[in-house]
């Protein structure tokens, strides 16, 4: 399933145009106030919301405790 989702994913140009499902907080807008289209930063709180869903990680990703 994850590969199917990636295959149909599209690039984002504007984070403020995304409507997240109820209960999902959007990324911190201050991190992206001057971001170029498609070049965004995501805060830890935003990313941690998906911890139980996204279980695969790159081999070179440091341990969570180290971040």
PDBQT receptor file of N, H, CA, C and O in Angstrom, charges set to zero:
ATOM      1  N   UNK A   1       0.805  -1.213   0.000  1.00  0.00    +0.000 N 
ATOM      2  CA  UNK A   1       0.000   0.000   0.000  1.00  0.00    +0.000 C 
ATOM      3  C   UNK A   1       0.842   1.268   0.000  1.00  0.00    +0.000 C 
ATOM      4  O   UNK A   1       0.493   2.210  -0.712  1.00  0.00    +0.000 OA
ATOM      5  N   UNK A   2       1.957   1.346   0.778  1.00  0.00    +0.000 N 
ATOM      6  H   UNK A   2       2.241   0.581   1.356  1.00  0.00    +0.000 HD
ATOM      7  CA  UNK A   2       2.724   2.581   0.782  1.00  0.00    +0.000 C 
ATOM      8  C   UNK A   2       3.261   2.954  -0.596  1.00  0.00    +0.000 C 
ATOM      9  O   UNK A   2       3.286   4.135  -0.944  1.00  0.00    +0.000 OA
ATOM     10  N   UNK A   3       3.690   1.972  -1.386  1.00  0.00    +0.000 N 
ATOM     11  H   UNK A   3       3.670   1.013  -1.103  1.00  0.00    +0.000 HD
ATOM     12  CA  UNK A   3       4.202   2.289  -2.708  1.00  0.00    +0.000 C 
ATOM     13  C   UNK A   3       3.106   2.802  -3.616  1.00  0.00    +0.000 C 
ATOM     14  O   UNK A   3       3.372   3.657  -4.461  1.00  0.00    +0.000 OA
ATOM     15  N   UNK A   4       1.888   2.316  -3.476  1.00  0.00    +0.000 N 
ATOM     16  H   UNK A   4       1.672   1.621  -2.790  1.00  0.00    +0.000 HD
ATOM     17  CA  UNK A   4       0.777   2.816  -4.273  1.00  0.00    +0.000 C 
ATOM     18  C   UNK A   4       0.502   4.270  -3.946  1.00  0.00    +0.000 C 
ATOM     19  O   UNK A   4       0.250   5.071  -4.846  1.00  0.00    +0.000 OA
ATOM     20  N   UNK A   5       0.546   4.620  -2.674  1.00  0.00    +0.000 N 
ATOM     21  H   UNK A   5       0.751   3.969  -1.943  1.00  0.00    +0.000 HD
ATOM     22  CA  UNK A   5       0.311   6.005  -2.260  1.00  0.00    +0.000 C 
ATOM     23  C   UNK A   5       1.406   6.915  -2.805  1.00  0.00    +0.000 C 
ATOM     24  O   UNK A   5       1.122   8.023  -3.261  1.00  0.00    +0.000 OA
ATOM     25  N   UNK A   6       2.645   6.459  -2.762  1.00  0.00    +0.000 N 
ATOM     26  H   UNK A   6       2.876   5.559  -2.392  1.00  0.00    +0.000 HD
ATOM     27  CA  UNK A   6       3.738   7.272  -3.291  1.00  0.00    +0.000 C 
ATOM     28  C   UNK A   6       3.622   7.448  -4.796  1.00  0.00    +0.000 C 
ATOM     29  O   UNK A   6       3.955   8.507  -5.328  1.00  0.00    +0.000 OA
ATOM     30  N   UNK A   7       3.159   6.434  -5.471  1.00  0.00    +0.000 N 
ATOM     31  H   UNK A   7       2.888   5.574  -5.039  1.00  0.00    +0.000 HD
ATOM     32  CA  UNK A   7       3.010   6.513  -6.912  1.00  0.00    +0.000 C 
ATOM     33  C   UNK A   7       1.966   7.515  -7.356  1.00  0.00    +0.000 C 
ATOM     34  O   UNK A   7       2.060   8.065  -8.453  1.00  0.00    +0.000 OA
ATOM     35  N   UNK A   8       0.973   7.759  -6.517  1.00  0.00    +0.000 N 
ATOM     36  H   UNK A   8       0.897   7.312  -5.626  1.00  0.00    +0.000 HD
ATOM     37  CA  UNK A   8      -0.077   8.711  -6.869  1.00  0.00    +0.000 C 
ATOM     38  C   UNK A   8       0.084  10.053  -6.155  1.00  0.00    +0.000 C 
ATOM     39  O   UNK A   8      -0.762  10.936  -6.300  1.00  0.00    +0.000 OA
ATOM     40  N   UNK A   9       1.166  10.212  -5.383  1.00  0.00    +0.000 N 
ATOM     41  H   UNK A   9       1.853   9.495  -5.266  1.00  0.00    +0.000 HD
ATOM     42  CA  UNK A   9       1.397  11.466  -4.654  1.00  0.00    +0.000 C 
ATOM     43  C   UNK A   9       1.712  12.594  -5.623  1.00  0.00    +0.000 C 
ATOM     44  O   UNK A   9       2.243  12.363  -6.709  1.00  0.00    +0.000 OA
ATOM     45  N   UNK A  10       1.378  13.820  -5.220  1.00  0.00    +0.000 N 
ATOM     46  H   UNK A  10       0.946  14.008  -4.338  1.00  0.00    +0.000 HD
ATOM     47  CA  UNK A  10       1.690  14.977  -6.041  1.00  0.00    +0.000 C 
ATOM     48  C   UNK A  10       2.478  15.993  -5.221  1.00  0.00    +0.000 C 
ATOM     49  O   UNK A  10       2.362  16.031  -3.996  1.00  0.00    +0.000 OA
ATOM     50  N   UNK A  11       3.268  16.805  -5.886  1.00  0.00    +0.000 N 
ATOM     51  H   UNK A  11       3.362  16.775  -6.881  1.00  0.00    +0.000 HD
ATOM     52  CA  UNK A  11       4.062  17.838  -5.220  1.00  0.00    +0.000 C 
ATOM     53  C   UNK A  11       3.135  18.925  -4.679  1.00  0.00    +0.000 C 
ATOM     54  O   UNK A  11       2.117  19.253  -5.287  1.00  0.00    +0.000 OA
ATOM     55  N   UNK A  12       3.505  19.469  -3.536  1.00  0.00    +0.000 N 
ATOM     56  H   UNK A  12       4.332  19.203  -3.042  1.00  0.00    +0.000 HD
ATOM     57  CA  UNK A  12       2.755  20.569  -2.936  1.00  0.00    +0.000 C 
ATOM     58  C   UNK A  12       3.435  21.885  -3.276  1.00  0.00    +0.000 C 
ATOM     59  O   UNK A  12       4.656  22.005  -3.181  1.00  0.00    +0.000 OA
ATOM     60  N   UNK A  13       2.638  22.870  -3.673  1.00  0.00    +0.000 N 
ATOM     61  H   UNK A  13       1.646  22.772  -3.750  1.00  0.00    +0.000 HD
ATOM     62  CA  UNK A  13       3.175  24.200  -3.930  1.00  0.00    +0.000 C 
ATOM     63  C   UNK A  13       2.864  25.154  -2.790  1.00  0.00    +0.000 C 
ATOM     64  O   UNK A  13       3.599  26.115  -2.560  1.00  0.00    +0.000 OA
ATOM     65  N   UNK A  14       1.767  24.888  -2.068  1.00  0.00    +0.000 N 
ATOM     66  H   UNK A  14       1.171  24.107  -2.255  1.00  0.00    +0.000 HD
ATOM     67  CA  UNK A  14       1.307  25.805  -1.027  1.00  0.00    +0.000 C 
ATOM     68  C   UNK A  14       0.748  24.998   0.138  1.00  0.00    +0.000 C 
ATOM     69  O   UNK A  14      -0.317  24.391   0.022  1.00  0.00    +0.000 OA
ATOM     70  N   UNK A  15       1.462  24.991   1.258  1.00  0.00    +0.000 N 
ATOM     71  H   UNK A  15       2.327  25.484   1.352  1.00  0.00    +0.000 HD
ATOM     72  CA  UNK A  15       1.008  24.222   2.424  1.00  0.00    +0.000 C 
ATOM     73  C   UNK A  15      -0.313  24.728   2.979  1.00  0.00    +0.000 C 
ATOM     74  O   UNK A  15      -1.086  23.950   3.539  1.00  0.00    +0.000 OA
ATOM     75  N   UNK A  16      -0.584  26.020   2.832  1.00  0.00    +0.000 N 
ATOM     76  H   UNK A  16       0.044  26.652   2.377  1.00  0.00    +0.000 HD
ATOM     77  CA  UNK A  16      -1.822  26.574   3.387  1.00  0.00    +0.000 C 
ATOM     78  C   UNK A  16      -3.056  26.112   2.616  1.00  0.00    +0.000 C 
ATOM     79  O   UNK A  16      -4.177  26.287   3.094  1.00  0.00    +0.000 OA
ATOM     80  N   UNK A  17      -2.872  25.527   1.436  1.00  0.00    +0.000 N 
ATOM     81  H   UNK A  17      -1.961  25.384   1.048  1.00  0.00    +0.000 HD
ATOM     82  CA  UNK A  17      -4.012  25.053   0.651  1.00  0.00    +0.000 C 
ATOM     83  C   UNK A  17      -4.451  23.644   1.048  1.00  0.00    +0.000 C 
ATOM     84  O   UNK A  17      -5.466  23.151   0.558  1.00  0.00    +0.000 OA
ATOM     85  N   UNK A  18      -3.694  22.997   1.929  1.00  0.00    +0.000 N 
ATOM     86  H   UNK A  18      -2.869  23.398   2.327  1.00  0.00    +0.000 HD
ATOM     87  CA  UNK A  18      -3.992  21.624   2.332  1.00  0.00    +0.000 C 
ATOM     88  C   UNK A  18      -4.987  21.616   3.481  1.00  0.00    +0.000 C 
ATOM     89  O   UNK A  18      -4.808  22.316   4.477  1.00  0.00    +0.000 OA
ATOM     90  N   UNK A  19      -6.037  20.818   3.333  1.00  0.00    +0.000 N 
ATOM     91  H   UNK A  19      -6.183  20.249   2.523  1.00  0.00    +0.000 HD
ATOM     92  CA  UNK A  19      -7.007  20.630   4.411  1.00  0.00    +0.000 C 
ATOM     93  C   UNK A  19      -6.736  19.268   5.035  1.00  0.00    +0.000 C 
ATOM     94  O   UNK A  19      -6.891  18.230   4.392  1.00  0.00    +0.000 OA
ATOM     95  N   UNK A  20      -6.331  19.291   6.294  1.00  0.00    +0.000 N 
ATOM     96  H   UNK A  20      -6.205  20.134   6.817  1.00  0.00    +0.000 HD
ATOM     97  CA  UNK A  20      -6.028  18.050   7.000  1.00  0.00    +0.000 C 
ATOM     98  C   UNK A  20      -7.291  17.488   7.631  1.00  0.00    +0.000 C 
ATOM     99  O   UNK A  20      -8.196  18.249   7.973  1.00  0.00    +0.000 OA
ATOM    100  N   UNK A  21      -7.371  16.183   7.790  1.00  0.00    +0.000 N 
ATOM    101  H   UNK A  21      -6.635  15.565   7.512  1.00  0.00    +0.000 HD
ATOM    102  CA  UNK A  21      -8.536  15.572   8.443  1.00  0.00    +0.000 C 
ATOM    103  C   UNK A  21      -8.669  16.071   9.884  1.00  0.00    +0.000 C 
ATOM    104  O   UNK A  21      -7.706  16.535  10.494  1.00  0.00    +0.000 OA
ATOM    105  N   UNK A  22      -9.878  15.962  10.399  1.00  0.00    +0.000 N 
ATOM    106  H   UNK A  22     -10.660  15.586   9.903  1.00  0.00    +0.000 HD
ATOM    107  CA  UNK A  22     -10.132  16.366  11.778  1.00  0.00    +0.000 C 
ATOM    108  C   UNK A  22      -9.177  15.623  12.710  1.00  0.00    +0.000 C 
ATOM    109  O   UNK A  22      -8.991  14.413  12.585  1.00  0.00    +0.000 OA
ATOM    110  N   UNK A  23      -8.580  16.350  13.631  1.00  0.00    +0.000 N 
ATOM    111  H   UNK A  23      -8.731  17.334  13.732  1.00  0.00    +0.000 HD
ATOM    112  CA  UNK A  23      -7.655  15.760  14.582  1.00  0.00    +0.000 C 
ATOM    113  C   UNK A  23      -6.200  15.808  14.156  1.00  0.00    +0.000 C 
ATOM    114  O   UNK A  23      -5.317  15.495  14.955  1.00  0.00    +0.000 OA
ATOM    115  N   UNK A  24      -5.924  16.196  12.907  1.00  0.00    +0.000 N 
ATOM    116  H   UNK A  24      -6.641  16.450  12.257  1.00  0.00    +0.000 HD
ATOM    117  CA  UNK A  24      -4.546  16.314  12.420  1.00  0.00    +0.000 C 
ATOM    118  C   UNK A  24      -4.189  17.796  12.364  1.00  0.00    +0.000 C 
ATOM    119  O   UNK A  24      -4.858  18.582  11.693  1.00  0.00    +0.000 OA
ATOM    120  N   UNK A  25      -3.133  18.166  13.075  1.00  0.00    +0.000 N 
ATOM    121  H   UNK A  25      -2.589  17.528  13.621  1.00  0.00    +0.000 HD
ATOM    122  CA  UNK A  25      -2.682  19.554  13.092  1.00  0.00    +0.000 C 
ATOM    123  C   UNK A  25      -1.758  19.801  11.909  1.00  0.00    +0.000 C 
ATOM    124  O   UNK A  25      -0.969  18.932  11.537  1.00  0.00    +0.000 OA
ATOM    125  N   UNK A  26      -1.856  20.983  11.323  1.00  0.00    +0.000 N 
ATOM    126  H   UNK A  26      -2.496  21.689  11.625  1.00  0.00    +0.000 HD
ATOM    127  CA  UNK A  26      -0.995  21.337  10.194  1.00  0.00    +0.000 C 
ATOM    128  C   UNK A  26       0.409  21.683  10.687  1.00  0.00    +0.000 C 
ATOM    129  O   UNK A  26       0.607  21.926  11.878  1.00  0.00    +0.000 OA
ATOM    130  N   UNK A  27       1.382  21.708   9.778  1.00  0.00    +0.000 N 
ATOM    131  H   UNK A  27       1.221  21.511   8.811  1.00  0.00    +0.000 HD
ATOM    132  CA  UNK A  27       2.741  22.093  10.174  1.00  0.00    +0.000 C 
ATOM    133  C   UNK A  27       2.768  23.533  10.684  1.00  0.00    +0.000 C 
ATOM    134  O   UNK A  27       1.897  24.336  10.347  1.00  0.00    +0.000 OA
ATOM    135  N   UNK A  28       3.760  23.847  11.489  1.00  0.00    +0.000 N 
ATOM    136  H   UNK A  28       4.467  23.195  11.763  1.00  0.00    +0.000 HD
ATOM    137  CA  UNK A  28       3.927  25.193  12.027  1.00  0.00    +0.000 C 
ATOM    138  C   UNK A  28       4.132  26.171  10.866  1.00  0.00    +0.000 C 
ATOM    139  O   UNK A  28       5.138  26.076  10.163  1.00  0.00    +0.000 OA
ATOM    140  N   UNK A  29       3.198  27.113  10.648  1.00  0.00    +0.000 N 
ATOM    141  H   UNK A  29       2.380  27.191  11.219  1.00  0.00    +0.000 HD
ATOM    142  CA  UNK A  29       3.313  28.027   9.503  1.00  0.00    +0.000 C 
ATOM    143  C   UNK A  29       4.540  28.936   9.571  1.00  0.00    +0.000 C 
ATOM    144  O   UNK A  29       5.034  29.378   8.533  1.00  0.00    +0.000 OA
ATOM    145  N   UNK A  30       5.036  29.222  10.771  1.00  0.00    +0.000 N 
ATOM    146  H   UNK A  30       4.635  28.863  11.614  1.00  0.00    +0.000 HD
ATOM    147  CA  UNK A  30       6.209  30.089  10.909  1.00  0.00    +0.000 C 
ATOM    148  C   UNK A  30       7.452  29.472  10.261  1.00  0.00    +0.000 C 
ATOM    149  O   UNK A  30       8.338  30.193   9.804  1.00  0.00    +0.000 OA
ATOM    150  N   UNK A  31       7.516  28.150  10.222  1.00  0.00    +0.000 N 
ATOM    151  H   UNK A  31       6.796  27.563  10.593  1.00  0.00    +0.000 HD
ATOM    152  CA  UNK A  31       8.671  27.486   9.614  1.00  0.00    +0.000 C 
ATOM    153  C   UNK A  31       8.729  27.687   8.106  1.00  0.00    +0.000 C 
ATOM    154  O   UNK A  31       9.790  27.547   7.498  1.00  0.00    +0.000 OA
ATOM    155  N   UNK A  32       7.597  28.015   7.506  1.00  0.00    +0.000 N 
ATOM    156  H   UNK A  32       6.735  28.129   8.000  1.00  0.00    +0.000 HD
ATOM    157  CA  UNK A  32       7.516  28.081   6.048  1.00  0.00    +0.000 C 
ATOM    158  C   UNK A  32       7.061  29.435   5.527  1.00  0.00    +0.000 C 
ATOM    159  O   UNK A  32       6.595  29.533   4.392  1.00  0.00    +0.000 OA
ATOM    160  N   UNK A  33       7.189  30.475   6.336  1.00  0.00    +0.000 N 
ATOM    161  H   UNK A  33       7.567  30.395   7.257  1.00  0.00    +0.000 HD
ATOM    162  CA  UNK A  33       6.704  31.795   5.920  1.00  0.00    +0.000 C 
ATOM    163  C   UNK A  33       7.411  32.306   4.664  1.00  0.00    +0.000 C 
ATOM    164  O   UNK A  33       6.799  33.026   3.875  1.00  0.00    +0.000 OA
ATOM    165  N   UNK A  34       8.663  31.958   4.462  1.00  0.00    +0.000 N 
ATOM    166  H   UNK A  34       9.160  31.373   5.103  1.00  0.00    +0.000 HD
ATOM    167  CA  UNK A  34       9.409  32.398   3.273  1.00  0.00    +0.000 C 
ATOM    168  C   UNK A  34       9.863  31.223   2.411  1.00  0.00    +0.000 C 
ATOM    169  O   UNK A  34      10.831  31.332   1.659  1.00  0.00    +0.000 OA
ATOM    170  N   UNK A  35       9.167  30.117   2.524  1.00  0.00    +0.000 N 
ATOM    171  H   UNK A  35       8.380  30.029   3.135  1.00  0.00    +0.000 HD
ATOM    172  CA  UNK A  35       9.573  28.913   1.792  1.00  0.00    +0.000 C 
ATOM    173  C   UNK A  35       9.294  29.044   0.298  1.00  0.00    +0.000 C 
ATOM    174  O   UNK A  35       8.297  29.633  -0.118  1.00  0.00    +0.000 OA
ATOM    175  N   UNK A  36      10.189  28.487  -0.484  1.00  0.00    +0.000 N 
ATOM    176  H   UNK A  36      10.999  28.008  -0.146  1.00  0.00    +0.000 HD
ATOM    177  CA  UNK A  36       9.973  28.410  -1.926  1.00  0.00    +0.000 C 
ATOM    178  C   UNK A  36       8.920  27.335  -2.187  1.00  0.00    +0.000 C 
ATOM    179  O   UNK A  36       8.789  26.400  -1.397  1.00  0.00    +0.000 OA
ATOM    180  N   UNK A  37       8.163  27.455  -3.288  1.00  0.00    +0.000 N 
ATOM    181  H   UNK A  37       8.269  28.214  -3.929  1.00  0.00    +0.000 HD
ATOM    182  CA  UNK A  37       7.169  26.420  -3.597  1.00  0.00    +0.000 C 
ATOM    183  C   UNK A  37       7.807  25.033  -3.637  1.00  0.00    +0.000 C 
ATOM    184  O   UNK A  37       8.820  24.825  -4.305  1.00  0.00    +0.000 OA
ATOM    185  N   UNK A  38       7.210  24.100  -2.924  1.00  0.00    +0.000 N 
ATOM    186  H   UNK A  38       6.387  24.269  -2.381  1.00  0.00    +0.000 HD
ATOM    187  CA  UNK A  38       7.693  22.727  -2.897  1.00  0.00    +0.000 C 
ATOM    188  C   UNK A  38       8.842  22.473  -1.940  1.00  0.00    +0.000 C 
ATOM    189  O   UNK A  38       9.294  21.334  -1.826  1.00  0.00    +0.000 OA
ATOM    190  N   UNK A  39       9.327  23.490  -1.251  1.00  0.00    +0.000 N 
ATOM    191  H   UNK A  39       8.959  24.416  -1.344  1.00  0.00    +0.000 HD
ATOM    192  CA  UNK A  39      10.449  23.358  -0.305  1.00  0.00    +0.000 C 
ATOM    193  C   UNK A  39       9.951  23.715   1.092  1.00  0.00    +0.000 C 
ATOM    194  O   UNK A  39       9.949  24.887   1.469  1.00  0.00    +0.000 OA
ATOM    195  N   UNK A  40       9.540  22.733   1.843  1.00  0.00    +0.000 N 
ATOM    196  H   UNK A  40       9.542  21.781   1.537  1.00  0.00    +0.000 HD
ATOM    197  CA  UNK A  40       8.923  22.989   3.137  1.00  0.00    +0.000 C 
ATOM    198  C   UNK A  40       9.684  22.332   4.272  1.00  0.00    +0.000 C 
ATOM    199  O   UNK A  40      10.414  21.361   4.078  1.00  0.00    +0.000 OA
ATOM    200  N   UNK A  41       9.494  22.890   5.474  1.00  0.00    +0.000 N 
ATOM    201  H   UNK A  41       8.901  23.679   5.632  1.00  0.00    +0.000 HD
ATOM    202  CA  UNK A  41      10.030  22.316   6.703  1.00  0.00    +0.000 C 
ATOM    203  C   UNK A  41       8.848  21.860   7.542  1.00  0.00    +0.000 C 
ATOM    204  O   UNK A  41       7.813  22.526   7.588  1.00  0.00    +0.000 OA
ATOM    205  N   UNK A  42       9.008  20.731   8.199  1.00  0.00    +0.000 N 
ATOM    206  H   UNK A  42       9.848  20.191   8.162  1.00  0.00    +0.000 HD
ATOM    207  CA  UNK A  42       7.946  20.184   9.037  1.00  0.00    +0.000 C 
ATOM    208  C   UNK A  42       8.457  20.057  10.462  1.00  0.00    +0.000 C 
ATOM    209  O   UNK A  42       9.548  19.536  10.695  1.00  0.00    +0.000 OA
ATOM    210  N   UNK A  43       7.669  20.531  11.409  1.00  0.00    +0.000 N 
ATOM    211  H   UNK A  43       6.782  20.954  11.219  1.00  0.00    +0.000 HD
ATOM    212  CA  UNK A  43       8.076  20.466  12.808  1.00  0.00    +0.000 C 
ATOM    213  C   UNK A  43       7.832  19.070  13.371  1.00  0.00    +0.000 C 
ATOM    214  O   UNK A  43       7.059  18.280  12.829  1.00  0.00    +0.000 OA
ATOM    215  N   UNK A  44       8.510  18.801  14.463  1.00  0.00    +0.000 N 
ATOM    216  H   UNK A  44       9.138  19.443  14.903  1.00  0.00    +0.000 HD
ATOM    217  CA  UNK A  44       8.459  17.474  15.093  1.00  0.00    +0.000 C 
ATOM    218  C   UNK A  44       7.034  17.094  15.494  1.00  0.00    +0.000 C 
ATOM    219  O   UNK A  44       6.623  15.949  15.304  1.00  0.00    +0.000 OA
ATOM    220  N   UNK A  45       6.278  18.046  16.050  1.00  0.00    +0.000 N 
ATOM    221  H   UNK A  45       6.612  18.976  16.205  1.00  0.00    +0.000 HD
ATOM    222  CA  UNK A  45       4.906  17.765  16.490  1.00  0.00    +0.000 C 
ATOM    223  C   UNK A  45       4.053  17.294  15.322  1.00  0.00    +0.000 C 
ATOM    224  O   UNK A  45       3.282  16.343  15.458  1.00  0.00    +0.000 OA
ATOM    225  N   UNK A  46       4.186  17.953  14.174  1.00  0.00    +0.000 N 
ATOM    226  H   UNK A  46       4.812  18.725  14.064  1.00  0.00    +0.000 HD
ATOM    227  CA  UNK A  46       3.433  17.553  12.985  1.00  0.00    +0.000 C 
ATOM    228  C   UNK A  46       3.811  16.135  12.568  1.00  0.00    +0.000 C 
ATOM    229  O   UNK A  46       2.939  15.298  12.336  1.00  0.00    +0.000 OA
ATOM    230  N   UNK A  47       5.099  15.872  12.474  1.00  0.00    +0.000 N 
ATOM    231  H   UNK A  47       5.807  16.552  12.662  1.00  0.00    +0.000 HD
ATOM    232  CA  UNK A  47       5.557  14.559  12.015  1.00  0.00    +0.000 C 
ATOM    233  C   UNK A  47       5.203  13.437  12.980  1.00  0.00    +0.000 C 
ATOM    234  O   UNK A  47       4.898  12.325  12.551  1.00  0.00    +0.000 OA
ATOM    235  N   UNK A  48       5.241  13.715  14.271  1.00  0.00    +0.000 N 
ATOM    236  H   UNK A  48       5.489  14.619  14.620  1.00  0.00    +0.000 HD
ATOM    237  CA  UNK A  48       4.956  12.683  15.268  1.00  0.00    +0.000 C 
ATOM    238  C   UNK A  48       3.509  12.190  15.196  1.00  0.00    +0.000 C 
ATOM    239  O   UNK A  48       3.210  11.096  15.675  1.00  0.00    +0.000 OA
ATOM    240  N   UNK A  49       2.611  12.978  14.607  1.00  0.00    +0.000 N 
ATOM    241  H   UNK A  49       2.854  13.866  14.217  1.00  0.00    +0.000 HD
ATOM    242  CA  UNK A  49       1.222  12.545  14.448  1.00  0.00    +0.000 C 
ATOM    243  C   UNK A  49       1.112  11.286  13.595  1.00  0.00    +0.000 C 
ATOM    244  O   UNK A  49       0.132  10.549  13.697  1.00  0.00    +0.000 OA
ATOM    245  N   UNK A  50       2.103  11.041  12.761  1.00  0.00    +0.000 N 
ATOM    246  H   UNK A  50       2.900  11.640  12.678  1.00  0.00    +0.000 HD
ATOM    247  CA  UNK A  50       2.061   9.931  11.814  1.00  0.00    +0.000 C 
ATOM    248  C   UNK A  50       2.931   8.753  12.235  1.00  0.00    +0.000 C 
ATOM    249  O   UNK A  50       3.121   7.808  11.469  1.00  0.00    +0.000 OA
ATOM    250  N   UNK A  51       3.456   8.812  13.451  1.00  0.00    +0.000 N 
ATOM    251  H   UNK A  51       3.302   9.580  14.074  1.00  0.00    +0.000 HD
ATOM    252  CA  UNK A  51       4.378   7.795  13.936  1.00  0.00    +0.000 C 
ATOM    253  C   UNK A  51       3.770   6.393  13.904  1.00  0.00    +0.000 C 
ATOM    254  O   UNK A  51       4.475   5.432  13.598  1.00  0.00    +0.000 OA
ATOM    255  N   UNK A  52       2.494   6.256  14.209  1.00  0.00    +0.000 N 
ATOM    256  H   UNK A  52       1.921   7.037  14.457  1.00  0.00    +0.000 HD
ATOM    257  CA  UNK A  52       1.885   4.927  14.234  1.00  0.00    +0.000 C 
ATOM    258  C   UNK A  52       1.502   4.436  12.837  1.00  0.00    +0.000 C 
ATOM    259  O   UNK A  52       1.254   3.246  12.643  1.00  0.00    +0.000 OA
ATOM    260  N   UNK A  53       1.454   5.347  11.869  1.00  0.00    +0.000 N 
ATOM    261  H   UNK A  53       1.656   6.314  12.026  1.00  0.00    +0.000 HD
ATOM    262  CA  UNK A  53       1.070   4.986  10.506  1.00  0.00    +0.000 C 
ATOM    263  C   UNK A  53       2.295   4.709   9.640  1.00  0.00    +0.000 C 
ATOM    264  O   UNK A  53       2.326   3.727   8.898  1.00  0.00    +0.000 OA
ATOM    265  N   UNK A  54       3.288   5.563   9.732  1.00  0.00    +0.000 N 
ATOM    266  H   UNK A  54       3.263   6.361  10.335  1.00  0.00    +0.000 HD
ATOM    267  CA  UNK A  54       4.508   5.443   8.927  1.00  0.00    +0.000 C 
ATOM    268  C   UNK A  54       5.559   4.719   9.738  1.00  0.00    +0.000 C 
ATOM    269  O   UNK A  54       6.194   5.313  10.609  1.00  0.00    +0.000 OA
ATOM    270  N   UNK A  55       5.746   3.456   9.462  1.00  0.00    +0.000 N 
ATOM    271  H   UNK A  55       5.230   2.973   8.754  1.00  0.00    +0.000 HD
ATOM    272  CA  UNK A  55       6.666   2.645  10.263  1.00  0.00    +0.000 C 
ATOM    273  C   UNK A  55       7.980   2.355   9.559  1.00  0.00    +0.000 C 
ATOM    274  O   UNK A  55       8.960   1.993  10.210  1.00  0.00    +0.000 OA
ATOM    275  N   UNK A  56       8.017   2.509   8.238  1.00  0.00    +0.000 N 
ATOM    276  H   UNK A  56       7.221   2.803   7.710  1.00  0.00    +0.000 HD
ATOM    277  CA  UNK A  56       9.255   2.273   7.509  1.00  0.00    +0.000 C 
ATOM    278  C   UNK A  56      10.120   3.519   7.598  1.00  0.00    +0.000 C 
ATOM    279  O   UNK A  56       9.609   4.638   7.545  1.00  0.00    +0.000 OA
ATOM    280  N   UNK A  57      11.430   3.330   7.732  1.00  0.00    +0.000 N 
ATOM    281  H   UNK A  57      11.845   2.421   7.775  1.00  0.00    +0.000 HD
ATOM    282  CA  UNK A  57      12.327   4.477   7.809  1.00  0.00    +0.000 C 
ATOM    283  C   UNK A  57      13.624   4.167   7.078  1.00  0.00    +0.000 C 
ATOM    284  O   UNK A  57      14.024   3.008   6.961  1.00  0.00    +0.000 OA
ATOM    285  N   UNK A  58      14.272   5.208   6.591  1.00  0.00    +0.000 N 
ATOM    286  H   UNK A  58      13.948   6.150   6.686  1.00  0.00    +0.000 HD
ATOM    287  CA  UNK A  58      15.548   5.003   5.909  1.00  0.00    +0.000 C 
ATOM    288  C   UNK A  58      16.588   4.413   6.851  1.00  0.00    +0.000 C 
ATOM    289  O   UNK A  58      16.544   4.648   8.059  1.00  0.00    +0.000 OA
ATOM    290  N   UNK A  59      17.517   3.652   6.299  1.00  0.00    +0.000 N 
ATOM    291  H   UNK A  59      17.553   3.461   5.318  1.00  0.00    +0.000 HD
ATOM    292  CA  UNK A  59      18.559   3.019   7.107  1.00  0.00    +0.000 C 
ATOM    293  C   UNK A  59      19.425   4.037   7.836  1.00  0.00    +0.000 C 
ATOM    294  O   UNK A  59      19.893   3.764   8.942  1.00  0.00    +0.000 OA
ATOM    295  N   UNK A  60      19.648   5.210   7.236  1.00  0.00    +0.000 N 
ATOM    296  H   UNK A  60      19.268   5.431   6.338  1.00  0.00    +0.000 HD
ATOM    297  CA  UNK A  60      20.542   6.203   7.831  1.00  0.00    +0.000 C 
ATOM    298  C   UNK A  60      19.830   7.175   8.776  1.00  0.00    +0.000 C 
ATOM    299  O   UNK A  60      20.449   8.134   9.238  1.00  0.00    +0.000 OA
ATOM    300  N   UNK A  61      18.570   6.956   9.069  1.00  0.00    +0.000 N 
ATOM    301  H   UNK A  61      18.068   6.178   8.693  1.00  0.00    +0.000 HD
ATOM    302  CA  UNK A  61      17.833   7.827   9.983  1.00  0.00    +0.000 C 
ATOM    303  C   UNK A  61      18.283   7.566  11.415  1.00  0.00    +0.000 C 
ATOM    304  O   UNK A  61      18.296   6.418  11.858  1.00  0.00    +0.000 OA
ATOM    305  N   UNK A  62      18.659   8.636  12.155  1.00  0.00    +0.000 N 
ATOM    306  H   UNK A  62      18.649   9.569  11.794  1.00  0.00    +0.000 HD
ATOM    307  CA  UNK A  62      19.101   8.418  13.538  1.00  0.00    +0.000 C 
ATOM    308  C   UNK A  62      17.940   7.988  14.432  1.00  0.00    +0.000 C 
ATOM    309  O   UNK A  62      16.773   8.182  14.091  1.00  0.00    +0.000 OA
ATOM    310  N   UNK A  63      18.272   7.411  15.562  1.00  0.00    +0.000 N 
ATOM    311  H   UNK A  63      19.220   7.254  15.839  1.00  0.00    +0.000 HD
ATOM    312  CA  UNK A  63      17.256   6.995  16.532  1.00  0.00    +0.000 C 
ATOM    313  C   UNK A  63      16.477   8.214  17.011  1.00  0.00    +0.000 C 
ATOM    314  O   UNK A  63      17.027   9.312  17.097  1.00  0.00    +0.000 OA
ATOM    315  N   UNK A  64      15.212   8.025  17.320  1.00  0.00    +0.000 N 
ATOM    316  H   UNK A  64      14.764   7.134  17.251  1.00  0.00    +0.000 HD
ATOM    317  CA  UNK A  64      14.338   9.112  17.756  1.00  0.00    +0.000 C 
ATOM    318  C   UNK A  64      14.922   9.852  18.955  1.00  0.00    +0.000 C 
ATOM    319  O   UNK A  64      14.803  11.073  19.047  1.00  0.00    +0.000 OA
ATOM    320  N   UNK A  65      15.547   9.130  19.864  1.00  0.00    +0.000 N 
ATOM    321  H   UNK A  65      15.644   8.138  19.789  1.00  0.00    +0.000 HD
ATOM    322  CA  UNK A  65      16.121   9.746  21.057  1.00  0.00    +0.000 C 
ATOM    323  C   UNK A  65      17.253  10.714  20.707  1.00  0.00    +0.000 C 
ATOM    324  O   UNK A  65      17.541  11.634  21.473  1.00  0.00    +0.000 OA
ATOM    325  N   UNK A  66      17.887  10.512  19.565  1.00  0.00    +0.000 N 
ATOM    326  H   UNK A  66      17.653   9.765  18.943  1.00  0.00    +0.000 HD
ATOM    327  CA  UNK A  66      19.017  11.353  19.160  1.00  0.00    +0.000 C 
ATOM    328  C   UNK A  66      18.581  12.637  18.460  1.00  0.00    +0.000 C 
ATOM    329  O   UNK A  66      19.389  13.542  18.253  1.00  0.00    +0.000 OA
ATOM    330  N   UNK A  67      17.319  12.711  18.101  1.00  0.00    +0.000 N 
ATOM    331  H   UNK A  67      16.662  11.975  18.269  1.00  0.00    +0.000 HD
ATOM    332  CA  UNK A  67      16.826  13.879  17.359  1.00  0.00    +0.000 C 
ATOM    333  C   UNK A  67      16.407  14.969  18.318  1.00  0.00    +0.000 C 
ATOM    334  O   UNK A  67      15.964  16.034  17.888  1.00  0.00    +0.000 OA
TER     335      UNK A  67
